[in-house]
Amino acid sequence: MAKEVTIGKTDVKTTKLGLGTNKVGGHNLFPGLKDEDGYALVKEALDAGVVLIDTAYMYGEGRSEEIIGDVIQDYDRSKIVIATKGAQDASNGNKPNNSPAFLKQAVEDSLKRLKTDYIDIFYIHFPDEATPKDEAVAALNELKEAGKIRAIGVSNFSLEQIKEANKNNQVDIVEDHYSLVYRGAEKDEWAYLKENQISFVPYFPLASGLLTGKYTKDDYAKFEKQYSQDQFTTILSALDKVKTIAAGHGVTVAQTILAWYIKNPAIGAVIPGARNADQVKANVQALAVDLTQAEYEQIDQAFVVFK
Ligand SMILES: NC(=O)c1ccc[n+]([C@@H]2O[C@H](COP(=O)([O-])OP(=O)(O)OC[C@H]3O[C@@H](n4cnc5c(N)ncnc54)[C@H](OP(=O)(O)O)[C@@H]3O)[C@@H](O)[C@H]2O)c1
């Protein structure tokens, strides 16, 4: 699979399309999930050549990591890039805890659940209020030097918090909410990240399914907490433009949207989530979609009001 990227200043390499796994074992977040679907979809991704698997303690309080840990036993570990996240303190209602001792233990616990002896990317999932960010990252740097993790990430940090975390130039990657309909990171973070050779991974790239094009105006009730009626209408008409481009390539709207992230030079890797193996099978085809520069710009402009 082409379109290879390097994470930050590390030697971790992956392809631009990974897999998000909050619906693998994430029973606490999405009721009614079946573990068997989670096993099947992770296998589907690895069989299709997906390299980057993005998980977290918080997805099922360890269950997502356990399922991924089971699946990878049958694959060549050296060809997989596992990204996981920690910071939620189970002994304190899963409140964020970034203290060096807590983060070091969180990494050990993730290693056990993943049944592996190193983690390719470990993110501090959320900032806490108390710990100086550079001290939290320094703890992870010790684990990096010990070979337990290969890249250091932060997630859900503001630009100021990212800067504090990166005081000693030790942050390799940032994961943050970003999509064509939620574009704040473009102006808030990207210039700093580029200047400091820090990779960027957007979460919610499909806006939780809305950008797959599978919803119509009759589905507004599902999205009324996130979008005004006007915004929802704007998104649907922007998706109509994407539909025309998708038809020209003989692919779906979801594949075209994912291809837009893949073509975007500011994006390290895109990690669409999936509920089942069929969605994974469809999404990995996005790597084969080569948008022209004009099509890329048309999509960018279609969603420009969200910049
Ligand atoms: N760092 C953080 O704080 C943070 C926060 C959130 C997420 N994440 C990570 O980012 C990943 C991506 O975010 P996300 O999964 O929440 O949202 P997303 O990628 O925007 O949307 C994924 C959802 O869209 C639907 N979908 C995906 N492919 C589809 C297809 N081909 N056809 C139709 N529907 C499709 C599925 O949901 P339905 O079938 O239910 O519609 C799927 O679960 C997560 O899995 C997780 O690894 C990180």
PDBQT file of the ligand as one rigid body, heavy atoms in Angstrom, charges set to zero:
ROOT
HETATM    1  N1  LIG A 401      -8.344  11.137  20.776  1.00  0.00    +0.000 N 
HETATM    2  C1  LIG A 401      -9.628  11.200  21.059  1.00  0.00    +0.000 C 
HETATM    3  O1  LIG A 401     -10.057  11.823  22.047  1.00  0.00    +0.000 OA
HETATM    4  C2  LIG A 401     -10.597  10.512  20.149  1.00  0.00    +0.000 A 
HETATM    5  C3  LIG A 401     -11.972  10.844  20.216  1.00  0.00    +0.000 A 
HETATM    6  C4  LIG A 401     -12.836  10.187  19.326  1.00  0.00    +0.000 A 
HETATM    7  C5  LIG A 401     -12.330   9.246  18.442  1.00  0.00    +0.000 A 
HETATM    8  N2  LIG A 401     -11.006   8.920  18.414  1.00  0.00    +0.000 N 
HETATM    9  C6  LIG A 401     -10.452   7.928  17.473  1.00  0.00    +0.000 C 
HETATM   10  O2  LIG A 401     -10.749   8.371  16.168  1.00  0.00    +0.000 OA
HETATM   11  C7  LIG A 401     -11.400   7.327  15.456  1.00  0.00    +0.000 C 
HETATM   12  C8  LIG A 401     -12.351   7.927  14.448  1.00  0.00    +0.000 C 
HETATM   13  O3  LIG A 401     -13.436   8.572  15.077  1.00  0.00    +0.000 OA
HETATM   14  P1  LIG A 401     -14.894   7.912  15.124  1.00  0.00    +0.000 P 
HETATM   15  O4  LIG A 401     -14.748   6.464  14.774  1.00  0.00    +0.000 OA
HETATM   16  O5  LIG A 401     -15.511   8.237  16.417  1.00  0.00    +0.000 OA
HETATM   17  O6  LIG A 401     -15.682   8.701  14.018  1.00  0.00    +0.000 OA
HETATM   18  P2  LIG A 401     -15.614   8.730  12.415  1.00  0.00    +0.000 P 
HETATM   19  O7  LIG A 401     -14.395   8.072  11.915  1.00  0.00    +0.000 OA
HETATM   20  O8  LIG A 401     -15.889  10.128  12.035  1.00  0.00    +0.000 OA
HETATM   21  O9  LIG A 401     -16.903   7.877  12.019  1.00  0.00    +0.000 OA
HETATM   22  C9  LIG A 401     -16.877   6.483  12.121  1.00  0.00    +0.000 C 
HETATM   23  C10 LIG A 401     -18.279   5.942  12.020  1.00  0.00    +0.000 C 
HETATM   24  O10 LIG A 401     -18.859   6.235  10.740  1.00  0.00    +0.000 OA
HETATM   25  C11 LIG A 401     -19.631   5.114  10.284  1.00  0.00    +0.000 C 
HETATM   26  N3  LIG A 401     -18.933   4.598   9.082  1.00  0.00    +0.000 N 
HETATM   27  C12 LIG A 401     -17.602   4.393   8.902  1.00  0.00    +0.000 A 
HETATM   28  N4  LIG A 401     -17.328   3.933   7.674  1.00  0.00    +0.000 NA
HETATM   29  C13 LIG A 401     -18.518   3.843   7.039  1.00  0.00    +0.000 A 
HETATM   30  C14 LIG A 401     -18.885   3.436   5.736  1.00  0.00    +0.000 A 
HETATM   31  N5  LIG A 401     -17.985   3.047   4.842  1.00  0.00    +0.000 N 
HETATM   32  N6  LIG A 401     -20.205   3.467   5.413  1.00  0.00    +0.000 NA
HETATM   33  C15 LIG A 401     -21.143   3.876   6.300  1.00  0.00    +0.000 A 
HETATM   34  N7  LIG A 401     -20.847   4.273   7.561  1.00  0.00    +0.000 NA
HETATM   35  C16 LIG A 401     -19.544   4.257   7.931  1.00  0.00    +0.000 A 
HETATM   36  C17 LIG A 401     -19.612   4.084  11.418  1.00  0.00    +0.000 C 
HETATM   37  O11 LIG A 401     -20.651   4.351  12.349  1.00  0.00    +0.000 OA
HETATM   38  P3  LIG A 401     -22.172   3.870  12.166  1.00  0.00    +0.000 P 
HETATM   39  O12 LIG A 401     -22.182   2.573  11.413  1.00  0.00    +0.000 OA
HETATM   40  O13 LIG A 401     -22.661   3.786  13.538  1.00  0.00    +0.000 OA
HETATM   41  O14 LIG A 401     -22.833   4.974  11.375  1.00  0.00    +0.000 OA
HETATM   42  C18 LIG A 401     -18.290   4.423  12.105  1.00  0.00    +0.000 C 
HETATM   43  O15 LIG A 401     -18.238   3.954  13.421  1.00  0.00    +0.000 OA
HETATM   44  C19 LIG A 401     -12.074   6.503  16.571  1.00  0.00    +0.000 C 
HETATM   45  O16 LIG A 401     -12.466   5.222  16.142  1.00  0.00    +0.000 OA
HETATM   46  C20 LIG A 401     -11.014   6.516  17.618  1.00  0.00    +0.000 C 
HETATM   47  O17 LIG A 401     -10.008   5.550  17.345  1.00  0.00    +0.000 OA
HETATM   48  C21 LIG A 401     -10.145   9.573  19.246  1.00  0.00    +0.000 A 
ENDROOT
TORSDOF 0
